Amino acid sequence: MEALMHMFSVKDFGAVGDGRHNDSDAFRLALAAAVPVRGRVVVPEGTWSCGPLEISSGVELRLLKDSHIKFIPDFDLYVPVQSRWEGVNCWCMHPCLYVHDSHDVRITGEGVIDGCGMDWWEYSRFKRMTQNAPETELEKRFASMNIGYEDQPGGGGGRQCQFLRPPLVQFQNCSNVLLEGVTIINSPFWTVHPLYSDGVTIRNVLIKNPADAPNTDGIDVDSCTNVTISDCLVDVGDDGIALKSGSGPDGIAVARPTHSVLVERCTVRSAHGGIVIGSETAAGIWKIRAVDCQFEGTDRGIRIKTRRGRGGHIHDLEFIGLSMKDNLCPITLNMYYRCGGFEERFFSLEPLPLESETPRIERIRVVSCHAEGSRSSAGFIVGLPESPISGLVISDCSFNVDSSATAAIEDSEMYCGLPSVNGRGVRCRNVEAVFTNVTVSGAELPFILERGSTVQIN
């Protein structure tokens, strides 16, 4: 069947590949020609400069060795599309490489997909320091389309400015898609974003962004089902591999959970978290397995983050055989996540009434996971007084804290409203947990048990 596939080289449609010429039209013509015959569009060796592209059902985009697609960082090229941005459905910038309402799509090969993110990052940093409302014509255009954006939750990416940067690769409303073999770098925003999709396979992909590039998550699985991520290397400036399902009232109304996800044999470096749940958790996240992965130099290893106002039921997660080295904190379950939070009540230490936007976390298993050289603490496990974490089982694990580390204990997680603690052991608050054959070394007090904790240590 492989030999019978129709091939279309972008060079045959006028693409130049010198890194200066805008090859957008040639790429679009080649991708359109492949649709009727479910063909393969081949990108040969060269540097191909493009604006945003779309791939339709049945088409494969194959990047040959030494091919390099560079997306032009001209903000005006990325016209508004309806999508989800940091957990809320809205109008936002067209993804660089966009697959939507499609099936049986493949992006494969040995080439490079480059988001040319430097201009995006610098502009985003400038805005974060200087403004908290739309100012440019582009931002005002998005603001006029996103009525009520001022009250929408965010994750710290800049919703209040309405400079809604594009993800580098997005699959939206898709089924049976494959991303394999390619290298993906310098994303303007989130790097690979499967959204509202079923049957997604991501394997043997290298994702790399600078450690200080803002909001450049590696892979964000967002309200998707039946996803496999395997043998990938992710080295980025925010969370590594993250699972999400919408934020607050919008996410609850959409009601599209993320479930049935397998992450195996992946390596994550430099990121804020290795395998991450949240913080957009509104529709629920369950039936997740992360197996045989390595998290090297990430701020956190296993990371679950949510808060009041986010909503969602997080349950039946398994983390097995994970190796963590030189983290700030190897395992965090945080229901006081601070980023994007703008209401004081979110961080109350007193129990509040249970609402639809109150998150729940239960039935989490952590087995045969080992961490060396943690610099802040051995663990951060903090639930809500009205919604404690329950059914947490950690067994046959070891967590080592670097006794010479100078990182602040507070750097274990991004939280707000909690009192400080002095010890670097596993912090437990508002949690019901069982620890069996768990070794905590390098901390004077292995476990710090605060109010609301029912912890069994075997």
N, C-alpha and C positions, 0 to 999 in steps of 0.2 A: 504493500500500500504506500510505503514511503516514496518509492521510485515513481509512482504515478502522480504525486502531488504537483500541481502547477506552480512554477517558480517565477517570481517577478523581482528582478533586481532594481533597486531605486535608481541606479545609474541609467537604466533603460528609459526612465521617465525624466531625465534631465538633471538628476542630482550631481553635484560637482565634488563634494567631499574634501574641500580644501580648508575647512574651518572658518572661512570668511563669507562665502556665498550662502545666502539663505535658501536652504534646500526644502523648506516646508512644503511648497507646492508639489515637488516631485514625490516626496514621501506620501502625501495625501492621495495623489493620483495612483501610486503603486498600491496603497492600502485599499483604495476603492476598486481597482481592477481585480484584486484577489477575492473580493467578497462573493461574486456569483459562482466561482469555482472552488471556493473554500481552499484558497491557495496559500502559498508561503511567500512572504516578502523578505528578500534577502538584503542585508546591509553589509556591503563588502568592507574591506580594510579602508580606513580613511577617517577624517574628522568631519562630521556632518552636523551643520548648524541648523536648528529647527525652532519654530514656534510650537505651540501645543499640538499634539496629535491624538487621533482616536483610532481604535481598532474595533472591528465589528465581528460578529459571530462567524465561526469557522475559519478565521484567519490566524496564521502564525507569523509573528515577527521574529526573524532569525538574525542575530547579530554575529557575524563571523569574527574570528580572531583578529585583533587589532582594529576593530571598528569602534568608533567613539561618537555617540550621539550627544550633542551639547545643546541644551535648551536655552534659548536666548532670554536673558534676564530683563526684558522690556515689560514692565508691569501691565501696560495697556493691552498687550497681546492676550492676556489671560482673562477673557471675558466672563461675565457672571454665568454660573451654572447652579442648578439646584442640587445641593448635596448636604452633607453633614460636616460641620466644622466644630471641633472640640465638643462633640456630644449633642449638638443642637442642629436640627434641620434648618437650612437657611440658604440664601444666595451667597456664594463665595467664588473664589477665582477658579477658573478652569484648570484641572490637573494638567501637569506637563504631558504625561502619557495616560490617556483616559480610555477605559473600557466600561461601557454602561449598557444595561438592558441587553446583554449578549450572553452567548453560551459557546462552549468549545473554542476557547481562545487560548493561544500559547505565545509566550514571550520566552525565547530560548537563545542559547548560543554562548559565546565566549567573549563578547564585546562589552562595552561600557555604556551605561546610561548615566548622563551627567546633568544634574539640575542647575549647575553654575550658581550655587546658592549665595556666594559672597555678597552680592549687591542686596539680596533679600535680607540676609542676616544683619548687615550694617544698618539698613533702613529700619528694620524692626527694632534693633537696639536703640537707635536714635529716638524712635517714637515712644518707646517704653520710658525713656528718660524725660521727654519733653511734652507729651500730650496724653490726654485721657478721653479725647473725643475726636470725631472725624474732622479733618481740616482740608485735605486735598479734594479736588473734584472727584477723583476715583473713590475715595473713602465716602464722600457724601452720596455718591451714586449707590454704593452698597447700603448705606444707612437708610436711604429712601426706600429701598427694596425690602430691608429687614426691619419692618415696623416692630418696635418693642425690644430691639436688641439690647437696650440699656439694662433691662432686667433679666437678660438671659445669663445663665451660668457660663463660666469659662474655666479654662485650666491654666491661664497665665500667658496665653499666646498673643493676646492683643485684641480681643473682641471689642473693647470699648473704643478703639480707634477705627474699627472696621477695615483695617488693612489685613484682609483674610487671605493670607499666603496660600499658594497651591501645594498640595502633595505632589510628589514626583511621579508615583505610579498609583492609580486608583482603579479598583474593580468595583463598580456599583451595580447592584441588581443583576448579578451574573451567576452562572452555574458552569461547573466543569471548566475551570481555568487553571492553567499551569504557568508558573514562573520558575525558570530553571537555568542555572549555569552562569547567568550574567553577573556583572559587577555594577552596582548602583551607588553613586556617590553624589555628595554636595547637594542634598535636597533643600529646596527653599523652606520646607515645612516638614510634616510627617513624610517618611520615605516611601513605604509600601503600605497602602491602605485598602484592604478588602472591606467592603461595606455592603450590608444587606445581600450577601452572596452565600451560595451553597456549593460545596464541592470545590474547595480551593486547595491547590498543592503548591507549596513553595519549597524548593529543594536545591541544595548546592549553590546558594546565592551568597555573594559577598556584598555587604552593605557597609559603607564607610562615610561618615561625616566628621568634621572636627569636633573635639570634645566640648568646645565652647560655642558651637553653633546652636542657637536657641530653638527649642521645640522640634528638633530633628529626630524624633523617634525612629527606630529602625523598621519594625513591622507592627502595625496597629490593626488587629482583627476586630472589626466593629460590627456587632449585630450579625454575625455569620455563624453558619453551621457546617459541620463535617469538613474541618480544616486540618491539614497536615503540614507541619513546618519541620524540615529535617535537614541536617548536615549543612547548616548555614553559619556564616561568620558575620556577626553584627557588631560594629564598632562605631558608636554614635554619641551625639551630644544631648540625649535625653533618654527616655526609657528604651530598652533594647527590643524585647518582644512583649507586646502589651495586648491585653484582651479587654474589650470595652463593649458597652451596650446602650449608650445614650445617657444623657444627663438630665436630672430633674423632671419637671412636668412634661417636657417635650419627649424625653426618652420613655417615660411611663406611658404616654399616649400612643407613641409609635409601637411599643410593646414587641420589639424584635430582640430576643435574647441572643447571647452568644453561648453555644454549647457544642459539645462533641469536637474538641480540639486536642490534637496530639502535637507536642513539641518534643523532638528527640534529637540527640547528638548534635546540638547546636552550641556554639561558643559566642559569648557576649563579652565585650570589653568596653571599659570607660564609661558606660551608660549610667544613668541614674538608678536603673534597676535591671536585673537580668531577665527574669520572667515576672511580668507585672500584670496584676488584675486591677483595672480602674484607671483613673478615678471615676470615669463615666460608667456607672454600674446600674442605671435605672431599670432596665428591662430584665436584669438578672444574668448571671454567668454561672454555668455549671458543666459538669462532666468534662473537666479539663485534666490532662495528664502532661506533666513535664518530666522527661526521663533522660538520664545520662547526658546532662548538659554541663558545661563549664562556664563559670562567671568569673572573669579575671579583671580586677581593678575597678569593678562597678561599685557605685555607691552602696547599693543594696543587691542582694542576690534574689531571694524570693520576696516579692513585694505585693501586698494587697493594700490598696488605698481607696478610701471613700470617706464620706461624711454625711451628716444631716443635710438634707436638700438634694442629695444625689439619688437616693432611693436604690431599690434593687435587692434581690436575694442572691447571695453568693454562696454556693454550696457544692459539695462533692468534688473537691479538687484534690489531686494527688501530685506530690512532688517527690520523685524517687531517684536516688543515685546521682544527686547534683553535687558538683565540686565547686567550692567558692574560695577565692584567694584574694587577699588584700582589698577587702571591701570595707566600707564604713561599718555596715551592719549586715549580717548574712540573711536574716529573716525579719520582715516587718509586716505586721497586720495592723493597719492604722485607720481608725475611724474618726480621726481628728485632722484629716488632711487639710492643709491650709491654702494651697494655691487656688486662686479664683474665688475664694470664700469672701463674701462681703457682708454677712449678717452675724452679729455678735452671738446670737442664740445658737448658731451652728457649733459653737465651741464651749457650751455650758458644761460644767462638771456635775450639775444636778440633772436628774432624769427629767425629760420632757415627754409630753404625750406622744404616743406612737402615731405616725402619720404615713401616708402613702410614700412620702419622700424619706422615710427613715430606712436606712439600709440594714440588712441582716447578713451575718456571716456564720456559717455552720458547716460541720463535717469536712474538716480540712485534715489531710494526712501528709506528714512529712517523714519520709523513711530513708535511712541510709544516706543522709546528706552530711557533708563535711566541709567546714570552713576553717581556713588558716589565716592568721594575721589581720583580723578585723580591727579597725582603728578607732571606732567609737564605742561599740558595745556588741554583746553577743546576741541580742535580740530585742525587738520592740513589738509587744503584742498588747494593743490597747483597743478595747471595745467601748461602746456607749453604755452609760448606766441603765438606760431603758431598753437597750438592745445589745446585751453582752455577746461576745464571741462564744460559740458553744461547739462542742464536739471536735475540738482541736486535739489531734493525736500526733505527737512527735516521738519517734522511736529510732533507736540505733543510729544516733547522730552525734557528731562532735562539733563544738563551736569554740574556736580559739581566739582570744583577744590578745593583740600585741601589747604587752605590758609596758612597752616604751613609747606607745603612740601618744601623740599630743592633740589629736582631733577631739573636738568637743563632744561630750556625750549627746548633746542636743542635736548633733548632726546625724544621729542615727536615722531620723525621719524628718520630713517636712510637716510639722504639726503646729497647732495653735491651741492655746487655752489650758494646756496641761502644766502641772507643777514640775519643776526640775527634780532630777534624782542625782545622787552622787555616785552610785555604783555603775560598773560597766557590764554587769551580768544581764540575763534575760529579764526585761521589764514586763510585768504582767499586771494588767488593770482591766477590770470588767471582762473577765474571761473564765471559761470553764475548760480546763485542759488536762491532759494526761501526758507526762513525760516518762518514757521508759527507755532505760539504758542510754541516757543522754549525758554527755560529758561537756562541761563548760570549764575551760581552762583560761588562765591569764586574768581572771576577774576575782577580786577578793571575795565577793558574794555572788555565787553562781546565778541565783534567782532573786529578783526583787519583786516581792508580792505586795501589790497595793490594794486599795479597797475594791470590792466587787470581784475578787479573784477566788476561784475554787480550783486549786491546782493539786494534782496528785503526781508525786515524783517517785518513780520506782527504780 
